[in-house]
Amino acid sequence: MSKFNLNYLADVFSTLGDQLSCPDEELTAIIKDEHHYNAWFTPASVEQAIKAIGKMLNKQNLLTCLSKYDLDQNKQNNKVGLILAGNIPLVGFHDVLCVLITGNHALIKASTQDARLIKYVLTMLTAIEESFKTQYTFVERLENFDAIIATGSNNSSRYFDYYFSKVPNIIRKNRNSVAVLTGNETTEQLHCLGHDIFDYYGLGCRNVSKLLVPKDYDFVPFFEAIESYQPTINHHKYNNNYDYNKSIYLVNRDKHLDNGFLLVKEDDRMVSPLAVVFYEQYENIDAVEALLTRESENIQCIVSTAPLKVSNQVVGFGMSQQPALWDYADGIDTMDFLTKL
């Protein structure tokens, strides 16, 4: 059972949100240094992730989201094992947040790629409300847990399904996001789509890896609109992936488009390699909806302004990496899961 009432929880976490939105000297130093531990975590990427969480944790959002749940329903202090991903900065924070808010105890197995950030943010939280110190433990090995939330690849999910099948669980697999273009997008919308593709170098499940475009779509306006993202190629790891995939396509004589920092290739697969976006042409919106429905289990969110009738979350251009509190990964309501243990 949560030891705090709704308003107090909203006050505590909105205070944390305010502090994340305006980083102090110590957090700023961590932002600047994180790339020494994970080369993908550039200062700009880490700051973006921190400020996105800060924006998420505003009081009205917290009250709106949390009021949907009976936080007193969870009568036991369950130990919830969390296996966090490390593909983008603080990607596991939302799961930790949900466990703490529901009054459960988080057994956190942090990714080696993203351990420092989550530990420091929780230190910030306990400076605001000290009693949260007793509600989480960082562990190297998960033991004595009552439930599991595990995020990993399709391969690791099979391992998770086997070992955690006897307890309530949420097991997440690989997902990617798609954009549905109509050909009527403005230059500004296509520019914002660049955020959906390039933010965090395309490493997140909410990054767009596939474009659905009308037949004979003209890519020139798209390339012109995203030209300002050209500095992405200056990151050595991204550049290595770009060069590698480009060489493969050239050797194999695979038809593709290339603007010097992004490769665009027609391909019916949903998941593209890093520095590549696949595209697929469609005849009508019904065909799009049929494809999205068929692939719904592999899609995290859909970027579009088209009137789509699909079950996956649909967001506007540039919004894929700005989820709200209630935008649960894989469409599974984590708060509902935790309050009903």
C-alpha positions as CSV (number, residue, x, y, z in Angstrom):
1,M,0.0,0.0,0.0
2,S,1.3,3.4,-0.9
3,K,2.3,5.3,2.3
4,F,1.4,8.6,0.8
5,N,-1.8,10.2,-0.5
6,L,-2.2,11.3,-4.1
7,N,-1.5,15.0,-3.6
8,Y,1.7,14.4,-1.7
9,L,3.0,11.9,-4.3
10,A,2.2,14.5,-7.0
11,D,4.1,17.1,-5.0
12,V,7.2,14.9,-4.4
13,F,7.5,13.8,-8.0
14,S,6.7,17.2,-9.5
15,T,9.5,18.6,-7.3
16,L,11.8,16.0,-8.8
17,G,10.5,17.0,-12.2
18,D,11.3,20.7,-11.6
19,Q,14.9,19.8,-10.5
20,L,15.4,17.6,-13.6
21,S,14.2,20.4,-15.8
22,C,16.7,22.8,-14.3
23,P,19.8,20.6,-13.6
24,D,22.1,21.7,-10.7
25,E,25.9,21.7,-10.9
26,E,26.3,18.1,-9.8
27,L,23.7,16.8,-12.3
28,T,25.2,19.0,-15.0
29,A,28.6,17.5,-14.4
30,I,27.1,14.0,-14.8
31,I,25.4,15.0,-18.0
32,K,28.8,16.2,-19.4
33,D,30.7,13.1,-18.2
34,E,28.3,10.3,-19.1
35,H,29.8,9.8,-22.6
36,H,33.0,8.5,-20.9
37,Y,30.9,5.5,-19.7
38,N,28.7,5.1,-22.7
39,A,29.8,6.7,-25.9
40,W,26.2,7.0,-27.2
41,F,25.2,9.1,-24.1
42,T,26.4,12.4,-25.4
43,P,25.7,15.5,-23.3
44,A,22.9,16.6,-25.6
45,S,21.3,13.1,-25.5
46,V,21.5,12.9,-21.7
47,E,20.2,16.4,-21.2
48,Q,17.3,15.7,-23.6
49,A,16.3,12.5,-21.7
50,I,16.5,14.2,-18.3
51,K,14.5,17.2,-19.4
52,A,11.9,14.9,-21.1
53,I,11.4,13.2,-17.7
54,G,11.2,16.6,-16.0
55,K,8.5,17.7,-18.4
56,M,6.6,14.4,-17.8
57,L,6.7,14.9,-14.1
58,N,4.5,18.0,-13.8
59,K,1.9,18.0,-11.1
60,Q,-1.2,18.1,-13.3
61,N,0.1,15.1,-15.4
62,L,0.8,13.2,-12.1
63,L,-2.7,13.9,-10.7
64,T,-4.4,13.0,-14.0
65,C,-2.5,9.8,-14.3
66,L,-2.5,8.5,-10.7
67,S,-6.1,9.3,-10.0
68,K,-7.1,6.5,-12.3
69,Y,-5.7,3.9,-9.9
70,D,-6.6,2.8,-6.4
71,L,-3.2,3.2,-4.8
72,D,-4.5,1.7,-1.5
73,Q,-5.5,-1.5,-3.3
74,N,-2.0,-2.9,-3.2
75,K,-2.0,-4.1,0.4
76,Q,1.5,-5.7,0.4
77,N,4.9,-4.3,-0.1
78,N,5.7,-6.6,-3.0
79,K,9.3,-7.0,-4.2
80,V,9.3,-6.2,-7.9
81,G,12.4,-7.2,-9.9
82,L,13.2,-4.7,-12.6
83,I,15.6,-5.6,-15.4
84,L,16.3,-2.2,-17.0
85,A,17.4,-1.6,-20.6
86,G,20.3,0.7,-21.3
87,N,19.8,1.7,-24.9
88,I,18.9,5.4,-24.2
89,P,19.5,7.5,-21.1
90,L,17.2,6.7,-18.1
91,V,15.0,4.5,-20.3
92,G,14.1,2.4,-17.2
93,F,13.0,5.3,-15.0
94,H,9.3,5.0,-15.7
95,D,9.2,1.4,-14.4
96,V,11.0,2.5,-11.2
97,L,8.6,5.4,-10.8
98,C,5.6,3.1,-11.1
99,V,7.0,0.6,-8.5
100,L,7.7,3.4,-6.0
101,I,4.4,5.2,-6.4
102,T,2.4,2.0,-5.9
103,G,4.2,1.4,-2.5
104,N,6.2,-1.7,-3.7
105,H,9.9,-2.3,-3.4
106,A,12.0,-2.1,-6.5
107,L,14.8,-4.6,-6.9
108,I,16.7,-2.8,-9.7
109,K,19.1,-4.7,-12.0
110,A,20.4,-1.7,-13.9
111,S,22.0,-1.9,-17.3
112,T,25.8,-1.5,-17.2
113,Q,25.2,1.0,-20.0
114,D,23.0,3.3,-17.8
115,A,23.6,2.7,-14.1
116,R,25.0,6.0,-13.0
117,L,22.1,8.1,-14.2
118,I,19.3,6.1,-12.5
119,K,21.2,6.0,-9.3
120,Y,21.7,9.7,-9.2
121,V,18.1,10.5,-10.0
122,L,16.9,8.3,-7.2
123,T,19.4,10.1,-4.9
124,M,17.7,13.3,-5.9
125,L,14.3,11.8,-5.1
126,T,15.3,10.6,-1.6
127,A,16.7,14.1,-0.9
128,I,13.1,15.3,-1.4
129,E,11.4,12.4,0.4
130,E,13.8,10.3,2.5
131,S,11.5,7.4,3.1
132,F,11.8,6.3,-0.5
133,K,15.3,5.0,0.5
134,T,13.7,1.9,1.9
135,Q,11.7,1.2,-1.3
136,Y,14.5,0.3,-3.7
137,T,17.7,-1.8,-3.8
138,F,20.2,-2.1,-6.6
139,V,21.1,-5.7,-7.2
140,E,23.5,-7.7,-9.4
141,R,21.3,-10.8,-9.2
142,L,17.5,-10.9,-8.8
143,E,16.3,-13.1,-5.9
144,N,13.3,-13.3,-3.7
145,F,11.0,-11.3,-5.9
146,D,7.2,-11.4,-6.1
147,A,6.9,-10.0,-9.6
148,I,9.1,-9.1,-12.6
149,I,9.2,-6.3,-15.2
150,A,11.9,-7.1,-17.7
151,T,12.9,-5.3,-20.8
152,G,15.3,-6.8,-23.4
153,S,15.6,-8.2,-26.8
154,N,13.6,-10.9,-28.5
155,N,16.3,-13.4,-27.6
156,S,16.5,-12.4,-23.9
157,S,12.7,-12.4,-23.7
158,R,12.7,-16.2,-24.2
159,Y,15.1,-16.5,-21.3
160,F,12.9,-14.2,-19.2
161,D,9.7,-16.1,-20.1
162,Y,11.4,-19.4,-18.9
163,Y,12.9,-18.1,-15.6
164,F,10.1,-15.8,-14.5
165,S,7.0,-17.7,-15.7
166,K,6.0,-18.6,-12.1
167,V,5.5,-15.0,-10.9
168,P,3.4,-12.2,-12.3
169,N,5.4,-10.5,-15.0
170,I,5.7,-8.0,-17.8
171,I,8.2,-9.2,-20.4
172,R,9.1,-6.7,-23.1
173,K,10.6,-7.6,-26.5
174,N,12.1,-5.6,-29.4
175,R,9.8,-3.0,-30.8
176,N,10.3,-0.1,-33.2
177,S,8.2,2.8,-34.4
178,V,6.9,3.8,-37.8
179,A,5.8,6.9,-39.5
180,V,2.9,7.1,-42.0
181,L,3.3,9.8,-44.5
182,T,0.5,11.0,-46.9
183,G,2.7,13.2,-49.1
184,N,0.9,16.3,-47.8
185,E,3.2,17.0,-44.9
186,T,4.6,20.5,-44.4
187,T,8.3,21.2,-44.3
188,E,8.0,21.8,-40.6
189,Q,6.4,18.4,-40.0
190,L,9.1,16.6,-42.0
191,H,11.7,18.5,-40.1
192,C,10.1,17.4,-36.8
193,L,10.1,13.8,-38.1
194,G,13.9,14.1,-38.0
195,H,13.6,14.1,-34.2
196,D,11.7,10.9,-34.4
197,I,14.5,9.3,-36.5
198,F,17.7,10.9,-35.1
199,D,17.0,11.6,-31.4
200,Y,19.3,9.3,-29.3
201,Y,20.8,8.3,-32.7
202,G,17.8,6.0,-33.4
203,L,18.6,3.6,-30.6
204,G,15.2,3.8,-28.9
205,C,12.1,1.7,-29.4
206,R,10.2,4.9,-30.0
207,N,12.6,5.9,-32.8
208,V,11.1,5.7,-36.3
209,S,12.8,2.9,-38.3
210,K,10.2,2.5,-41.0
211,L,8.3,4.9,-43.3
212,L,5.1,4.1,-44.9
213,V,4.7,6.3,-48.0
214,P,2.2,6.6,-50.8
215,K,3.2,5.0,-54.1
216,D,5.8,7.0,-56.1
217,Y,6.5,9.2,-53.1
218,D,9.0,12.1,-53.7
219,F,11.7,11.9,-51.1
220,V,13.3,15.3,-52.1
221,P,11.2,17.4,-49.7
222,F,11.9,14.9,-46.9
223,F,15.7,15.1,-47.4
224,E,15.6,18.9,-47.6
225,A,13.6,19.1,-44.4
226,I,16.0,17.0,-42.4
227,E,19.2,18.5,-43.6
228,S,19.9,20.3,-40.3
229,Y,20.4,16.8,-38.7
230,Q,23.6,16.4,-40.7
231,P,25.8,16.8,-37.6
232,T,24.6,13.4,-36.5
233,I,27.2,11.8,-38.8
234,N,29.9,13.3,-36.6
235,H,29.4,10.8,-33.9
236,H,32.0,8.1,-34.6
237,K,29.7,5.1,-33.7
238,Y,26.9,6.4,-35.8
239,N,29.3,7.1,-38.6
240,N,30.7,3.6,-38.4
241,N,27.2,2.2,-38.8
242,Y,26.4,4.5,-41.7
243,D,29.7,3.5,-43.5
244,Y,29.2,-0.2,-42.9
245,N,25.6,-0.3,-44.1
246,K,26.4,1.9,-47.1
247,S,29.2,-0.4,-48.1
248,I,27.0,-3.4,-47.9
249,Y,24.3,-1.8,-50.1
250,L,27.0,-0.7,-52.6
251,V,28.7,-4.2,-52.7
252,N,25.3,-5.9,-53.1
253,R,24.0,-3.3,-55.5
254,D,21.0,-2.7,-53.4
255,K,18.9,0.2,-54.5
256,H,18.9,2.9,-51.9
257,L,18.8,6.7,-51.3
258,D,21.7,8.5,-49.5
259,N,21.9,12.1,-48.3
260,G,25.3,11.7,-46.7
261,F,24.1,10.8,-43.1
262,L,21.0,8.7,-43.6
263,L,20.3,5.7,-45.9
264,V,16.8,5.1,-47.0
265,K,16.0,1.7,-48.5
266,E,12.8,0.1,-49.7
267,D,12.3,-3.0,-47.6
268,D,9.2,-4.8,-46.1
269,R,11.0,-5.4,-42.7
270,M,10.0,-3.3,-39.8
271,V,13.4,-3.0,-38.1
272,S,16.2,-1.2,-40.0
273,P,19.9,-1.1,-39.1
274,L,21.3,1.9,-37.4
275,A,21.7,4.9,-39.7
276,V,19.1,3.3,-42.1
277,V,15.4,3.9,-42.4
278,F,13.3,1.4,-44.4
279,Y,10.3,2.5,-46.4
280,E,7.4,0.7,-48.0
281,Q,4.9,2.1,-50.5
282,Y,1.1,1.8,-50.1
283,E,-1.9,2.1,-52.4
284,N,-4.5,3.4,-49.9
285,I,-5.0,4.0,-46.2
286,D,-6.9,0.7,-45.8
287,A,-3.7,-1.1,-46.8
288,V,-1.7,0.9,-44.2
289,E,-4.1,0.0,-41.4
290,A,-4.0,-3.7,-42.4
291,L,-0.2,-3.6,-42.3
292,L,-0.1,-1.8,-38.9
293,T,-2.6,-4.2,-37.4
294,R,-0.6,-7.2,-38.7
295,E,2.6,-5.8,-37.2
296,S,1.1,-4.3,-34.0
297,E,3.1,-6.5,-31.7
298,N,6.3,-5.2,-33.2
299,I,5.3,-1.5,-33.1
300,Q,5.8,0.8,-30.2
301,C,4.2,4.0,-31.6
302,I,3.1,5.5,-34.9
303,V,4.1,9.0,-36.0
304,S,1.4,10.5,-38.3
305,T,-1.4,13.0,-38.7
306,A,-3.4,10.6,-40.9
307,P,-6.7,9.5,-39.5
308,L,-5.7,6.0,-38.5
309,K,-7.9,3.4,-36.8
310,V,-5.2,1.3,-35.0
311,S,-4.6,0.1,-31.5
312,N,-1.0,1.4,-31.3
313,Q,-0.3,4.8,-29.9
314,V,-0.3,7.5,-32.6
315,V,1.7,10.7,-32.0
316,G,2.4,13.8,-33.9
317,F,5.6,14.6,-35.8
318,G,8.5,15.1,-33.5
319,M,6.7,13.7,-30.5
320,S,7.8,10.0,-30.4
321,Q,10.5,10.6,-27.8
322,Q,8.3,12.7,-25.6
323,P,6.0,10.1,-24.0
324,A,3.5,11.1,-21.4
325,L,3.2,9.3,-18.0
326,W,0.4,7.2,-19.4
327,D,2.1,6.2,-22.6
328,Y,3.1,2.7,-21.3
329,A,5.6,0.6,-23.1
330,D,4.1,-2.1,-25.3
331,G,0.7,-0.7,-24.4
332,I,0.7,-2.6,-21.1
333,D,-0.5,-0.5,-18.2
334,T,2.3,-0.9,-15.7
335,M,0.5,0.9,-12.9
336,D,-2.6,-1.4,-13.2
337,F,-0.3,-4.4,-13.1
338,L,1.5,-3.2,-10.0
339,T,-1.7,-2.2,-8.1
340,K,-3.3,-5.6,-8.6
341,L,-0.4,-7.8,-7.4
